[in-house]
Amino acid sequence: MADTVLVTGGTGFVAGWCIVELLRRGYTVRTTLRGASKENRVRAAIANAGIDRSGAGSPDLTFFQADLTRDDGWETAIAGCDYVLHVASPLGGGPNDNKDSFIAPAREGTLRVLKAAVNANVKRVVMTSAAAAARPPLDSKQTSNETVWSDPNDPQFDAYRKSKILAERAAWDFMTREGGKTEFTTILPGAVFGPVLSTDSLGSVKIIQGLLQGQPKALPRIGFWIVDVRDLAELHIRAMSAPAAAGERFIAAGEFMWMQDIANTLRAQLASVAVKVPTRRLPNLFVKLLLPFLPNVKGLAPLLGRQFPLTSEKARRVLSFTPRAAATTIVECAQSL
């Protein structure tokens, strides 16, 4: 009998690909939605990856209504599951001055999921955190790795990244105290790009979408450690099933690319599709003045001109993580848009 896996936040970019890859491997999949009306959109999204579960009676894919801000629904969704992939989280891009809109759902929602998983005797929970949760102070010259715990009060972090840091910390504290036999693992991805299954929840992909639309008009010197969403989904499943992954954190990132490199790649490989992609560089002084008006990248202001050191060696060694070329990820992301 196939193991049953709950993926939280089924409309999300990463969650959608986790559902696809689990179904391809023969797992029975459950997913949570904040509203039942979104079920058909999730079925249509996974069909875009070649997985047809369009019928409401599909036995290997079922939906449950549960919200990170409420207790209702989580015990029912998790009861009988072997594993949980806790992927759902509030998305970046909201007003930075309203930090509670990110932090409370991320932290308290994570604890709701973990409590239900422990009560249901789930074998293992894999939680999606963020590479920012393992980032030292920017001037420390220290490499980001899994032994580093970010300071949530460090001014380099916006509300979204602070919420991920606090949620992961709360999760580890809870599982250490009350996890019982349920194992716990966290995945810390860099900037997630790759083919989209729907436009419901684009996350980091809004950066690529903006470039294709000619925004911003000139490019700030900001860069990203990139991970392909398909490689990230694969890593979640390996972290779920590999004995050596229990109790561990794993950074998921491939190559680093500046926005200028991303723009050049899009123009070189997509020709007429990328005619609006900007080519001009924006001097750092002007970037500092304009970033408050660039919603897709303003949260990255502290990283202006910086390529901070980061390693995903642990994921490569323990889980055979083999990220594809960043240029491939960027181009296929743009093609899907």
C-alpha positions as CSV (number, residue, x, y, z in Angstrom):
1,M,0.0,0.0,0.0
2,A,1.4,3.4,-1.0
3,D,2.5,5.8,1.8
4,T,0.3,8.9,2.2
5,V,1.8,12.4,2.2
6,L,0.2,15.7,3.1
7,V,1.5,18.7,1.2
8,T,0.4,22.0,2.8
9,G,-0.7,24.9,0.7
10,G,-1.5,23.1,-2.5
11,T,-1.9,26.3,-4.6
12,G,1.7,27.3,-4.0
13,F,4.5,27.2,-6.6
14,V,6.7,24.8,-4.7
15,A,3.8,22.8,-3.3
16,G,2.4,22.2,-6.8
17,W,5.6,20.6,-8.0
18,C,5.9,18.5,-4.8
19,I,2.4,17.2,-5.5
20,V,3.4,16.4,-9.1
21,E,6.6,14.5,-8.1
22,L,4.9,12.6,-5.4
23,L,2.1,11.4,-7.7
24,R,4.7,10.4,-10.3
25,R,6.4,8.2,-7.7
26,G,3.1,6.5,-6.7
27,Y,2.4,8.2,-3.4
28,T,-1.1,8.9,-2.2
29,V,-1.2,12.7,-1.8
30,R,-3.3,15.0,0.3
31,T,-3.1,18.8,0.1
32,T,-4.6,21.6,2.0
33,L,-6.3,24.7,0.6
34,R,-7.7,27.8,2.4
35,G,-10.8,27.5,0.3
36,A,-12.4,24.5,-1.4
37,S,-13.1,26.6,-4.5
38,K,-9.4,26.4,-5.4
39,E,-9.5,22.6,-5.9
40,N,-10.1,22.7,-9.6
41,R,-7.2,25.2,-10.1
42,V,-4.8,22.8,-8.4
43,R,-6.0,19.9,-10.5
44,A,-5.5,22.0,-13.7
45,A,-2.1,23.1,-12.5
46,I,-0.8,19.6,-12.0
47,A,-2.3,18.6,-15.4
48,N,0.1,21.2,-16.9
49,A,2.9,19.0,-15.7
50,G,1.4,15.9,-17.4
51,I,-0.4,14.5,-14.3
52,D,-4.1,14.2,-15.1
53,R,-6.1,14.2,-11.8
54,S,-9.0,16.3,-13.2
55,G,-11.7,14.1,-11.7
56,A,-12.9,14.8,-8.2
57,G,-12.9,11.0,-7.4
58,S,-9.2,10.5,-8.0
59,P,-8.2,8.2,-5.1
60,D,-4.5,9.2,-5.0
61,L,-5.2,13.0,-4.7
62,T,-7.5,14.5,-2.1
63,F,-8.1,18.0,-0.8
64,F,-8.7,19.3,2.7
65,Q,-9.6,22.8,3.9
66,A,-7.2,24.2,6.4
67,D,-5.8,27.6,7.1
68,L,-2.5,28.5,8.8
69,T,-4.3,31.1,11.0
70,R,-6.9,28.6,12.3
71,D,-6.9,25.3,14.2
72,D,-9.8,23.9,12.3
73,G,-9.0,21.2,9.7
74,W,-5.4,20.2,10.5
75,E,-6.1,17.1,12.6
76,T,-8.5,15.8,9.9
77,A,-6.1,16.5,7.1
78,I,-3.1,14.8,8.8
79,A,-4.9,11.8,10.4
80,G,-3.6,8.6,8.8
81,C,-0.7,10.3,6.9
82,D,2.8,8.8,6.9
83,Y,4.6,12.0,6.1
84,V,4.0,15.8,5.9
85,L,5.7,18.3,3.6
86,H,5.0,21.6,5.3
87,V,5.5,24.0,2.3
88,A,2.8,26.6,2.9
89,S,3.8,30.0,4.2
90,P,2.8,33.6,3.7
91,L,4.4,35.0,0.5
92,G,6.7,38.0,0.2
93,G,5.7,41.2,-1.6
94,G,3.4,42.6,1.0
95,P,4.0,45.9,3.0
96,N,7.1,45.6,5.1
97,D,5.6,47.7,7.9
98,N,2.9,45.1,8.5
99,K,5.2,42.4,9.8
100,D,2.5,40.5,11.7
101,S,0.9,39.6,8.4
102,F,3.9,37.3,7.7
103,I,5.2,36.4,11.1
104,A,2.1,35.2,12.9
105,P,0.8,32.9,10.1
106,A,4.3,31.5,9.5
107,R,5.2,30.8,13.0
108,E,1.8,29.9,14.5
109,G,0.7,28.1,11.4
110,T,3.8,25.9,11.5
111,L,3.2,25.0,15.1
112,R,-0.4,24.0,14.2
113,V,0.9,21.7,11.5
114,L,3.5,20.2,13.8
115,K,1.2,19.6,16.7
116,A,-1.3,17.8,14.4
117,A,1.5,15.7,12.9
118,V,2.9,14.6,16.3
119,N,-0.6,13.8,17.5
120,A,-1.1,11.6,14.4
121,N,2.2,9.8,14.8
122,V,3.5,11.0,11.4
123,K,6.9,9.4,10.6
124,R,8.6,12.6,9.5
125,V,7.7,16.2,8.7
126,V,9.8,18.1,6.2
127,M,9.4,21.9,6.4
128,T,10.3,24.5,3.8
129,S,12.3,27.3,5.4
130,A,14.6,29.7,3.5
131,A,18.3,30.1,2.9
132,A,18.0,33.4,4.6
133,A,17.5,31.5,7.9
134,A,21.1,30.3,7.7
135,R,22.7,33.7,6.7
136,P,25.2,35.3,8.9
137,P,25.7,39.1,9.2
138,L,26.6,40.4,5.7
139,D,30.0,41.8,6.7
140,S,31.1,38.8,8.7
141,K,32.6,37.0,5.7
142,Q,31.2,33.8,7.1
143,T,29.8,31.3,4.7
144,S,26.1,30.5,4.9
145,N,25.7,26.8,5.9
146,E,23.4,24.7,8.0
147,T,25.2,25.5,11.3
148,V,24.4,29.2,11.0
149,W,21.2,30.5,12.6
150,S,20.2,34.0,11.4
151,D,19.4,36.8,13.8
152,P,15.8,37.8,13.0
153,N,16.5,41.3,14.1
154,D,19.4,41.8,11.7
155,P,18.3,44.7,9.5
156,Q,19.2,42.8,6.3
157,F,16.0,40.8,6.6
158,D,12.5,42.0,5.5
159,A,9.3,40.9,7.0
160,Y,9.0,37.8,4.8
161,R,12.5,36.5,5.6
162,K,12.1,37.3,9.3
163,S,9.0,35.2,9.3
164,K,10.8,32.2,7.8
165,I,13.6,32.6,10.4
166,L,11.2,32.8,13.3
167,A,9.0,29.9,12.0
168,E,12.0,27.6,11.6
169,R,13.3,28.4,15.1
170,A,9.9,27.8,16.6
171,A,9.6,24.5,14.7
172,W,12.9,23.1,15.9
173,D,12.2,24.2,19.5
174,F,8.8,22.5,19.4
175,M,10.0,19.3,17.9
176,T,12.9,19.1,20.4
177,R,10.5,19.4,23.3
178,E,7.4,17.6,22.0
179,G,8.2,15.8,18.8
180,G,8.2,12.3,20.3
181,K,8.8,9.7,17.6
182,T,8.0,12.1,14.7
183,E,11.2,13.0,12.9
184,F,11.8,16.5,11.6
185,T,13.9,18.0,8.7
186,T,14.1,21.4,7.2
187,I,14.9,22.6,3.6
188,L,16.4,26.0,3.1
189,P,16.0,27.1,-0.5
190,G,17.6,30.1,-2.3
191,A,15.6,32.0,-4.9
192,V,13.1,29.6,-6.4
193,F,12.6,29.8,-10.2
194,G,11.6,27.3,-12.9
195,P,8.5,26.4,-14.9
196,V,5.2,27.6,-13.4
197,L,2.2,25.4,-13.3
198,S,-0.2,28.3,-12.8
199,T,-0.1,32.0,-12.1
200,D,-1.9,31.8,-8.8
201,S,1.2,32.0,-6.6
202,L,4.4,33.1,-8.4
203,G,6.7,34.1,-5.5
204,S,10.2,34.7,-6.7
205,V,9.1,34.1,-10.3
206,K,7.6,37.6,-10.3
207,I,11.2,38.8,-10.8
208,I,11.4,36.9,-14.1
209,Q,7.9,38.0,-15.1
210,G,8.9,41.6,-14.4
211,L,12.0,41.4,-16.6
212,L,9.9,40.0,-19.5
213,Q,7.6,43.0,-19.1
214,G,10.5,45.4,-19.1
215,Q,10.6,46.1,-15.3
216,P,12.7,47.5,-13.8
217,K,13.8,49.8,-16.6
218,A,17.4,49.5,-15.6
219,L,19.0,46.6,-13.6
220,P,20.2,46.9,-10.0
221,R,23.3,45.0,-9.1
222,I,21.4,42.4,-7.1
223,G,22.0,38.7,-7.4
224,F,20.5,35.4,-6.3
225,W,21.5,31.9,-5.3
226,I,19.1,30.0,-7.6
227,V,17.3,26.7,-7.2
228,D,15.0,25.1,-9.7
229,V,11.6,24.3,-8.3
230,R,11.7,20.8,-9.8
231,D,15.0,20.1,-8.1
232,L,13.6,21.6,-4.8
233,A,10.6,19.3,-5.0
234,E,12.9,16.3,-5.6
235,L,15.0,17.3,-2.6
236,H,11.9,17.5,-0.3
237,I,11.0,13.9,-1.3
238,R,14.6,12.7,-0.6
239,A,14.6,14.5,2.7
240,M,11.3,12.8,3.5
241,S,12.5,9.3,2.8
242,A,16.3,9.2,3.5
243,P,17.1,7.9,7.0
244,A,20.2,10.2,7.1
245,A,18.0,13.3,6.7
246,A,16.2,13.0,10.1
247,G,17.0,15.9,12.4
248,E,18.9,17.8,9.7
249,R,18.8,21.2,7.9
250,F,19.7,21.3,4.2
251,I,20.4,24.4,2.1
252,A,19.1,24.0,-1.4
253,A,20.8,26.3,-3.9
254,G,22.7,25.9,-7.2
255,E,24.5,28.7,-9.0
256,F,24.6,32.5,-8.3
257,M,23.4,34.9,-11.0
258,W,23.3,38.7,-11.0
259,M,20.1,40.3,-12.4
260,Q,22.3,41.4,-15.3
261,D,23.3,37.8,-16.0
262,I,19.7,36.7,-15.9
263,A,18.7,39.5,-18.3
264,N,21.5,38.6,-20.7
265,T,20.5,35.0,-20.6
266,L,16.9,35.7,-21.4
267,R,17.8,38.0,-24.3
268,A,20.3,35.6,-25.8
269,Q,18.1,32.5,-25.6
270,L,14.5,33.8,-26.1
271,A,15.0,36.4,-28.8
272,S,11.7,38.2,-29.6
273,V,10.0,36.9,-26.5
274,A,12.6,38.9,-24.4
275,V,12.7,42.2,-26.4
276,K,11.5,44.1,-23.4
277,V,14.1,42.7,-21.0
278,P,16.2,45.7,-19.8
279,T,19.9,45.9,-20.6
280,R,21.0,49.0,-18.8
281,R,22.7,48.9,-15.4
282,L,21.4,51.1,-12.6
283,P,24.1,52.7,-10.5
284,N,24.0,51.7,-6.8
285,L,23.3,55.3,-5.7
286,F,20.1,55.4,-7.8
287,V,19.1,51.9,-6.7
288,K,19.0,53.0,-3.1
289,L,16.7,55.8,-4.0
290,L,14.4,53.8,-6.2
291,L,14.2,50.4,-4.4
292,P,11.1,51.5,-2.4
293,F,9.3,51.7,-5.7
294,L,10.4,48.3,-7.1
295,P,8.1,45.8,-5.3
296,N,9.7,42.7,-6.8
297,V,13.2,43.4,-5.4
298,K,12.8,46.1,-2.7
299,G,13.2,43.5,0.1
300,L,16.7,42.7,-1.3
301,A,18.0,46.2,-0.7
302,P,20.7,45.1,1.9
303,L,22.1,42.7,-0.7
304,L,22.9,45.4,-3.2
305,G,26.3,44.7,-4.8
306,R,26.9,41.7,-2.6
307,Q,27.5,38.0,-3.5
308,F,27.5,36.5,0.0
309,P,29.2,33.0,0.3
310,L,26.8,30.0,0.5
311,T,27.2,26.3,0.3
312,S,24.8,23.5,-0.4
313,E,27.5,20.8,0.0
314,K,25.6,19.0,2.7
315,A,22.5,18.4,0.5
316,R,24.8,17.3,-2.3
317,R,26.6,14.9,0.0
318,V,23.8,13.5,2.1
319,L,20.9,13.6,-0.4
320,S,22.7,13.6,-3.8
321,F,21.2,17.0,-4.6
322,T,22.3,17.8,-8.1
323,P,20.8,21.2,-9.2
324,R,20.5,21.8,-12.9
325,A,22.2,24.8,-14.6
326,A,20.7,28.1,-13.5
327,A,20.5,29.4,-17.1
328,T,18.3,26.4,-17.9
329,T,16.0,27.2,-14.9
330,I,15.7,30.8,-15.9
331,V,14.9,30.2,-19.6
332,E,12.4,27.4,-18.8
333,C,10.8,29.7,-16.2
334,A,10.4,32.5,-18.8
335,Q,9.1,30.1,-21.4
336,S,6.4,28.8,-19.1
337,L,5.3,32.4,-18.3
